[in-house]
Amino acid sequence: MELSTDEEFDELCFQFGLELDEVTSEKEQIEREQGLGKAKGASEDVEYKIDVPANRYDLLCIEGLTAQLGETLFNMLDEQVSS
């Protein structure tokens, strides 16, 4: 399974009770906060900002988040291969 759009990633987050707050980059953030032209040399890599609810303490660290998302993605791939 390949997540090809931000909407698909948002749907995956929703399945975990998470909310995709924003899709941005370091450059976009600097330009928004400090104005155009201030972000020279800033990264244009995509950043996903995810809101994690307090009741999902297992997802509050990057290790827990990647473990849960990775397990789910693996299970989804396994189901696709089996069918």
Secondary structure, 3 states (H helix, E strand, C coil): CCCCCHHHHHHHHHHCCCEEEEEEEHHHHHHHHHCCCCCCCCCCCEEEEEECCCCCHHHCCHHHHHHHHHHHHHHHHHHHHHC
